[in-house]
Amino acid sequence: MTSRHPDMFSGIPVENSDGTISIICSLAQMADALANDWPSDGPMFLAALAALVEARVGRCSTRDVHRAFIAAALEADCLPDSYMKN
């Protein structure tokens, strides 16, 4: 994360429904990923959406949103095996 781009973080690989991998590196990309064809609508998905909204109004840190997104990706089973081994 840089001070000039506080919504940026190290990339999270997400496996798409077609088998391709997208690297999510910003809150905007995270919101886009969740809004478009996310494979789950469970409680972690909803928590990630809520965290994004809270971050937008300054009540949630980028780090907390990052964690919520990873939890949603785990719930949706869309983190590649290679990411899970790290």
C-alpha positions, 0 to 999 in steps of 0.5 A, spaced: 500 500 500 502 506 498 500 513 501 498 516 494 493 510 493 490 508 499 485 503 496 491 499 493 494 493 496 497 486 494 493 482 489 489 477 490 488 472 485 480 470 484 478 464 479 473 466 474 467 462 472 471 460 465 477 458 469 481 464 468 485 468 474 484 475 475 488 479 480 484 484 484 489 490 487 484 495 489 477 497 492 474 499 485 476 492 482 474 488 489 467 492 488 467 490 481 468 483 482 463 482 487 458 486 483 459 482 477 458 474 477 460 473 484 459 465 485 456 466 492 451 470 496 453 468 502 454 471 509 461 473 507 459 476 500 455 480 504 460 482 509 465 484 504 460 488 500 458 492 507 466 493 508 467 496 502 461 501 503 464 502 510 471 504 507 467 508 502 465 513 508 471 512 512 469 507 517 473 501 515 480 500 513 483 498 507 486 492 511 479 490 514 476 490 507 482 486 504 480 481 509 473 481 508 474 480 501 479 474 502 473 471 507 468 472 501 473 468 496 474 462 501 466 462 502 465 462 494 471 457 493 474 462 488 481 462 491 486 458 486 490 453 490 496 456 489 494 462 493 491 457 499 498 454 499 501 461 501 
